[in-house]
Amino acid sequence: MTSVQHEDQPVLTAEPVGPGGARVDIAERSAWQVDGFVGLAAVLALGGAGTWGVIVGEQSGEVLPAVLGGVAYLVLAVLLGSLTIVQPGRTNVVQFFGRYVGTVRRAGLVLVLPLSTRKSLSVRVRNFETARMKVNDLTGNPVEIAAIVVWQVADTAKASFAVEAYDEFIAVQAEAAVRHVAGTYAYDGPDDTPTLRGSTDQVSLELAHEVAERVVVAGLEIVEVRISHLAYAPEIAQAMLQRQQASAVVAARSRIVEGAVGMVQMALDELRTQGVVELDEDRKAAMVSNLLVVLCGDSRATPVVNTGTLYQ
């Protein structure tokens, strides 16, 4: 922030907005996990052991085998609750009594930390299109712009705990980035100047970096950002269309005149070189005028045959 000091005012300094240290500082790490089929085998073994203990206790009348059978059933229930299935493209964020202990990314049947809670989180590539927003470009002209954002979750811990709702967060931040970047470029301009209409790749790359910087706190990764809609606002669209048409007409006329002058110069040089006819300055001027009218005119010229001399 740049501060401005007047003679009768104190110096202004930039201060952070909001309480310091309020941001959740967390990063993804791998959770404790075992192959789910090992856990399933343990569950089956505990089930057999518990059944054996209960049967032996009932037959012998002893308490210890029945107690061991009950303990085996209890451990079986705990292990059975720790088995989870992770689908491809999804993860499980594991919490132990509210504390984040890690993320399971391995697909299939997995045995995780007992007595823990798990939240499934998708890491698949997703996309959305921002709303059509009316913004002012670098020259102050109102334009309508929208963009398609391709993204995915890169850090499941930040996506789960650093922001409230990461899908809503990225939608708002993407619109803010589009507004900011669109205001730094003119809609149209000279060929050597980057513009929204003529430098689509450059604008898209800058948009991707802008959005990525804004959503990194949520653990999100930007794959690509592309402009999907770009047009002048309706209130100035007709005037801008007339300006573009006028610019096109001027450019076309300039090219026509440039070519016509070259053809007239070539004709005069050939006449002089071949010695076909000798023209004084007045006749050269008249010939140049006639040739320019013919070459630069919008309609076809009607030829007039002169059977006399050039001075008639």
Secondary structure, DSSP 4 states (H G I P E B T S, - for coil): ------TTSPPP----SS-TT-S------BPPEEEHHHHHHHHHHHHHHHHHHHHHHHHH--HHHHHHHHHHHHHHHHHHHHEEEE-TTEEEEEEETTEEEEEE---EEEEE-TT-EEEEEE-S-EEEE---EEEE-TTS-EEEEEEEEEEEES-HHHHHHTSS-HHHHHHHHHHHHHHHHHTTSBSS--TTS-BTTT-HHHHHHHHHHHHHHHHGGGTEEEEEEEEEEEEE-HHHHHHHHHHHHHHHHHHHHHHHHHHHHHHHHHHHHHHHHHTS----HHHHHHHHHHHHHHHH-SSPPPP----S-TT-
